[in-house]
C-alpha cells in the first residue's frame, strides 16, 4: 500500500481552517497575554487598544469557522463563502461598536462573556477545592476611542478573501 503525497502547493480548504493561520494564532496569543498579564501589570490606554485590535483581527474568522463547521456536515463538498465572511465581519463590527457606545449592549456583553467563562471558573474552583462561584459579569470599559481598532478587521478580511480567491 502506497501513500500519495499531493504535489500541489495548495490544498482544498476545510471548514474553519483559517483559524490555523499564524496571524490568528498570534492574535489569540496577544489577546490572552494582554488581558491576563499586560493589563494587570501595566494598565493603560495602549493595553486596552491592544486587546481590541487582537480580538477584531481574529473574531470574524472564529465566527466563520463556527458557521462552516455547523453547516458542512452534509454530502456537498465544502466551499468557503465570501457572503459568510462578509456577514461575520459586519456582525463583529456592529456588535463591537454597540458594546463600546451603548450601555445596554455593554451590559449584555459583560454578562454574556461572564456566563461563557463560568464553566472554566467553576471547574478550576472545584479542582482547587474552593467554593464554586456563581456567574459574574466580566469587567468592560465603554470607550468610544476603542472604535479606532476597527481597521484590525482588515486582517480577517484579507485572510478570508485570500482563501476564497485560491479557489477561483
SERO-4910 file (N, C-alpha, C, O; in steps of 0.05 Angstrom, whole numbers):
BEGIN
 pado doro    nc1    nc2    nc3   cac1   cac2   cac3    cc1    cc2    cc3    oc1    oc2    oc3
  Unk    A     17    -23      0      0      0      0     18     25      0     35     28     17
  Unk    A     13     42    -19     29     66    -20     12     91    -13    -12     91    -18
  Unk    A     25    110     -2     11    135      5     20    156    -15     44    161    -18
  Unk    A      2    170    -27     10    191    -46      9    218    -31    -10    224    -17
  Unk    A     29    233    -36     31    259    -24     24    279    -46     36    279    -67
  Unk    A      5    297    -40     -2    317    -61     22    334    -69     38    342    -52
  Unk    A     25    338    -95     47    355   -104     39    384   -107     56    401   -111
  Unk    A     14    390   -105      4    417   -107     11    433    -82     11    422    -60
  Unk    A     17    458    -85     23    475    -61     -2    485    -48     -1    496    -26
  Unk    A    -25    482    -62    -50    490    -49    -66    465    -43    -66    446    -58
  Unk    A    -80    466    -21    -97    444    -14   -126    454    -12   -130    478     -9
  Unk    A   -144    436    -13   -173    444    -11   -178    454     17   -168    442     37
  Unk    A   -192    476     19   -199    486     46   -218    467     61   -234    453     49
  Unk    A   -215    467     87   -233    452    104   -247    472    122   -237    494    127
  Unk    A   -271    466    132   -285    484    149   -269    494    173   -259    478    188
  Unk    A   -267    520    175   -252    533    198   -222    533    196   -209    541    215
  Unk    A   -211    525    173   -182    523    172   -167    550    174   -143    550    179
  Unk    A   -181    572    169   -168    598    171   -159    603    200   -141    619    204
  Unk    A   -172    590    219   -165    593    247   -137    583    253   -125    589    273
  Unk    A   -126    567    234    -99    555    238    -77    573    227    -54    566    228
  Unk    A    -85    596    215    -65    614    204    -48    626    227    -59    633    248
  Unk    A    -22    630    222     -4    641    243    -13    669    253    -10    675    277
  Unk    A    -25    685    236    -35    711    245    -57    708    265    -59    724    284
  Unk    A    -74    688    261    -96    683    280    -85    673    307    -93    682    328
  Unk    A    -66    654    305    -53    645    330    -40    668    344    -42    670    369
  Unk    A    -26    685    330    -13    708    342    -33    727    355    -28    737    377
  Unk    A    -56    732    342    -76    749    353    -87    738    379    -91    752    398
  Unk    A    -93    712    379   -103    699    404    -82    700    426    -89    706    449
  Unk    A    -57    695    419    -36    697    439    -34    725    451    -31    729    475
  Unk    A    -34    745    433    -33    773    442    -57    780    460    -54    792    481
  Unk    A    -80    771    452   -105    776    468   -103    764    496   -108    778    515
  Unk    A    -95    739    497    -93    726    523    -71    738    540    -75    744    564
  Unk    A    -47    742    529    -25    753    543    -32    782    553    -26    789    575
  Unk    A    -44    797    535    -50    825    542    -71    826    565    -68    841    584
  Unk    A    -93    810    562   -114    811    582   -106    799    609   -117    808    629
  Unk    A    -88    780    609    -82    767    634    -54    775    646    -49    768    669
  Unk    A    -38    789    631    -12    797    642     -8    827    639     -5    841    659
  Unk    A     -8    836    614     -1    865    609    -21    884    622    -12    904    634
  Unk    A    -46    879    620    -66    897    632    -64    897    662    -70    917    675
  Unk    A    -57    874    673    -55    872    702    -30    888    712    -32    903    732
  Unk    A     -8    884    698     17    897    707     19    926    698     29    943    713
  Unk    A     11    932    674     14    959    663    -12    968    650    -13    972    626
  Unk    A    -33    972    666    -58    981    654    -55   1009    641    -44   1027    654
  Unk    A    -64   1012    616    -61   1037    603    -80   1038    579    -94   1018    572
  Unk    A    -81   1061    566    -96   1064    542    -87   1044    521   -103   1033    506
  Unk    A    -61   1039    519    -49   1022    499    -57    993    503    -63    979    484
  Unk    A    -57    983    528    -64    955    533    -93    951    527   -101    929    518
  Unk    A   -110    971    531   -138    969    524   -142    966    494   -157    949    485
  Unk    A   -127    982    479   -130    981    450   -118    956    438   -127    945    418
  Unk    A    -96    946    451    -83    922    441   -102    898    441   -103    882    422
  Unk    A   -118    895    462   -138    873    463   -159    877    442   -167    857    429
  Unk    A   -167    901    437   -188    906    417   -177    899    389   -191    886    373
  Unk    A   -153    907    383   -141    901    357   -138    871    353   -145    860    333
  Unk    A   -127    857    373   -123    828    371   -150    814    368   -153    796    352
  Unk    A   -170    822    384   -196    809    382   -209    813    355   -221    795    344
  Unk    A   -208    838    345   -221    844    320   -206    830    297   -219    824    276
  Unk    A   -181    826    299   -166    813    278   -173    783    275   -172    772    253
  Unk    A   -182    771    297   -188    742    295   -217    734    298   -225    713    288
  Unk    A   -233    751    311   -260    742    318   -278    736    294   -293    716    295
  Unk    A   -278    752    273   -294    745    250   -287    717    238   -305    703    229
  Unk    A   -262    710    240   -254    683    230   -263    661    248   -269    639    239
  Unk    A   -265    667    274   -277    648    293   -306    643    287   -315    621    285
  Unk    A   -321    665    282   -349    663    275   -352    647    249   -369    629    247
  Unk    A   -335    654    229   -336    640    204   -331    610    207   -345    593    196
  Unk    A   -311    604    223   -304    576    227   -326    561    241   -332    538    234
  Unk    A   -339    573    261   -361    560    274   -384    555    255   -397    534    255
  Unk    A   -390    575    238   -411    572    218   -404    549    199   -421    532    193
  Unk    A   -380    550    189   -371    529    169   -373    501    181   -382    483    168
  Unk    A   -365    498    206   -367    472    219   -396    463    223   -402    440    220
  Unk    A   -413    483    229   -441    475    234   -456    468    208   -475    452    210
  Unk    A   -448    478    185   -464    473    161   -450    454    142   -462    447    121
  Unk    A   -426    445    148   -411    428    129   -414    398    134   -397    383    126
  Unk    A   -434    390    148   -437    362    155   -450    346    133   -451    321    135
  Unk    A   -459    359    112   -474    344     91   -455    331     71   -430    330     76
  Unk    A   -466    321     50   -451    307     30   -439    326      9   -422    317     -8
  Unk    A   -446    351      9   -435    370    -10   -406    377     -3   -400    379     21
  Unk    A   -389    380    -23   -362    388    -17   -362    417     -6   -377    434    -14
  Unk    A   -344    422     12   -342    448     26   -330    469      7   -310    464     -7
  Unk    A   -341    492      7   -331    516     -7   -332    540     11   -354    545     22
  Unk    A   -310    554     16   -312    579     32   -330    599     18   -332    599     -7
  Unk    A   -344    615     34   -363    634     23   -355    663     29   -350    670     52
  Unk    A   -354    679      8   -349    707     12   -372    720     28   -368    738     44
  Unk    A   -397    710     24   -420    721     38   -418    716     68   -425    733     84
  Unk    A   -410    692     75   -407    685    103   -385    702    116   -389    713    138
  Unk    A   -363    705    102   -341    722    112   -351    750    116   -346    762    137
  Unk    A   -364    761     97   -374    789     98   -394    792    122   -393    811    137
  Unk    A   -412    773    125   -431    773    147   -417    773    174   -425    788    192
  Unk    A   -397    756    177   -382    754    202   -367    780    208   -366    789    231
  Unk    A   -356    792    187   -342    818    191   -362    840    199   -356    855    218
  Unk    A   -384    842    185   -404    863    191   -416    858    219   -419    877    235
  Unk    A   -422    834    226   -433    828    253   -413    835    274   -421    847    295
  Unk    A   -388    828    270   -368    835    290   -365    865    293   -364    875    316
  Unk    A   -364    880    271   -362    909    272   -386    921    287   -383    940    303
  Unk    A   -410    912    280   -434    923    293   -436    917    323   -442    935    338
  Unk    A   -430    893    330   -431    886    359   -409    900    374   -414    911    396
  Unk    A   -385    901    363   -363    915    376   -370    945    380   -366    956    402
  Unk    A   -381    957    360   -389    985    362   -410    989    383   -409   1007    399
  Unk    A   -430    971    382   -452    974    402   -443    971    430   -451    987    447
  Unk    A   -425    952    436   -416    948    464   -398    970    473   -393    974    497
  Unk    A   -387    986    455   -369   1008    462   -384   1034    466   -374   1053    479
  Unk    A   -408   1036    454   -422   1062    456   -450   1061    467   -461   1082    473
  Unk    A   -461   1037    472   -489   1035    481   -489   1018    506   -483    994    505
  Unk    A   -495   1030    529   -493   1017    555   -508    991    557   -496    971    567
  Unk    A   -533    988    548   -546    962    550   -532    940    534   -531    917    543
  Unk    A   -521    947    511   -505    927    496   -480    920    511   -472    896    512
  Unk    A   -467    939    524   -443    933    540   -450    915    563   -434    897    570
  Unk    A   -473    919    576   -481    902    598   -487    873    588   -480    854    601
  Unk    A   -500    871    565   -504    844    553   -478    830    548   -475    806    554
  Unk    A   -458    845    538   -432    833    533   -419    824    559   -408    802    560
  Unk    A   -420    841    580   -408    834    606   -419    808    617   -404    790    626
  Unk    A   -446    806    617   -459    782    628   -456    758    610   -453    736    619
  Unk    A   -458    763    584   -455    741    565   -428    728    566   -426    703    568
  Unk    A   -407    744    566   -380    733    568   -375    721    596   -361    701    598
  Unk    A   -386    733    616   -384    721    643   -396    694    645   -386    676    658
  Unk    A   -419    691    631   -433    665    631   -417    645    615   -415    622    624
  Unk    A   -405    653    593   -388    634    577   -363    626    593   -353    603    590
  Unk    A   -352    644    609   -328    638    625   -334    621    650   -316    609    661
  Unk    A   -359    621    658   -366    608    684   -358    578    685   -346    570    705
  Unk    A   -363    562    664   -355    533    667   -325    530    673   -318    512    689
  Unk    A   -308    546    661   -279    543    666   -273    553    695   -258    540    709
  Unk    A   -285    575    703   -281    585    730   -291    565    751   -278    561    772
  Unk    A   -314    553    746   -326    534    764   -308    509    766   -303    498    788
  Unk    A   -299    499    743   -282    475    743   -256    480    758   -247    463    773
  Unk    A   -244    503    753   -219    510    767   -223    512    797   -207    502    812
  Unk    A   -245    524    806   -251    526    834   -255    498    846   -244    492    868
  Unk    A   -270    481    833   -275    454    842   -249    438    844   -245    425    865
  Unk    A   -232    440    824   -207    425    824   -188    436    846   -171    421    856
  Unk    A   -191    462    852   -174    474    873   -186    471    901   -174    480    920
  Unk    A   -209    458    903   -221    454    929   -234    479    940   -240    481    964
  Unk    A   -240    498    923   -254    522    932   -284    521    926   -293    503    911
  Unk    A   -298    539    937   -327    541    932   -331    549    902   -318    567    892
  Unk    A   -350    536    889   -356    542    861   -370    569    860   -391    572    873
  Unk    A   -359    588    845   -370    615    844   -396    615    826   -400    597    810
  Unk    A   -411    635    830   -434    640    813   -425    654    788   -402    662    785
  Unk    A   -444    656    769   -438    671    745   -435    700    752   -450    711    768
  Unk    A   -414    713    741   -409    741    747   -402    755    720   -390    743    703
  Unk    A   -409    780    718   -402    795    694   -372    800    693   -359    803    713
  Unk    A   -362    802    669   -334    809    665   -331    840    667   -351    854    664
  Unk    A   -307    849    671   -301    878    670   -303    887    641   -294    873    623
  Unk    A   -315    910    637   -318    920    610   -317    951    611   -331    963    627
  Unk    A   -300    963    595   -298    992    594   -310   1002    569   -301    994    547
  Unk    A   -330   1018    571   -342   1030    547   -325   1055    540   -321   1073    557
  Unk    A   -315   1054    516   -297   1076    508   -299   1079    478   -291   1061    463
  Unk    A   -310   1101    470   -314   1106    441   -287   1106    426   -287   1101    402
  Unk    A   -265   1112    439   -239   1112    425   -231   1084    417   -213   1080    401
  Unk    A   -243   1064    429   -237   1036    421   -245   1031    392   -235   1012    380
  Unk    A   -263   1047    382   -270   1044    354   -247   1049    335   -248   1043    311
  Unk    A   -226   1061    345   -201   1065    329   -189   1038    321   -173   1036    303
  Unk    A   -197   1017    335   -186    990    329   -201    976    307   -192    955    297
  Unk    A   -223    987    297   -239    974    276   -223    966    251   -229    946    239
  Unk    A   -203    982    243   -188    973    219   -174    946    223   -165    934    203
  Unk    A   -171    936    247   -160    909    251   -177    888    238   -167    866    234
  Unk    A   -202    894    232   -219    875    218   -207    868    190   -213    848    179
  Unk    A   -190    886    180   -178    881    154   -160    856    154   -156    844    133
  Unk    A   -150    847    177   -135    822    178   -153    799    171   -145    782    155
  Unk    A   -176    798    184   -195    776    177   -205    778    148   -208    758    135
  Unk    A   -209    803    139   -218    806    112   -197    796     92   -203    781     74
  Unk    A   -172    803     97   -150    795     79   -147    765     79   -145    752     58
  Unk    A   -146    752    103   -143    723    104   -167    709     91   -164    689     77
  Unk    A   -191    719     97   -215    706     86   -217    709     56   -223    689     42
  Unk    A   -211    732     45   -212    736     16   -190    720      2   -195    709    -20
  Unk    A   -167    719     14   -145    703      3   -153    673      0   -147    660    -19
  Unk    A   -167    664     20   -177    636     20   -198    632     -2   -197    611    -16
  Unk    A   -216    650     -6   -236    648    -27   -224    650    -54   -231    635    -73
  Unk    A   -204    668    -58   -192    672    -84   -176    648    -93   -173    643   -117
  Unk    A   -164    633    -74   -149    609    -81   -166    588    -95   -155    570   -108
  Unk    A   -192    590    -92   -209    570   -104   -217    578   -133   -227    561   -148
  Unk    A   -213    602   -141   -222    611   -167   -199    616   -186   -203    623   -209
***
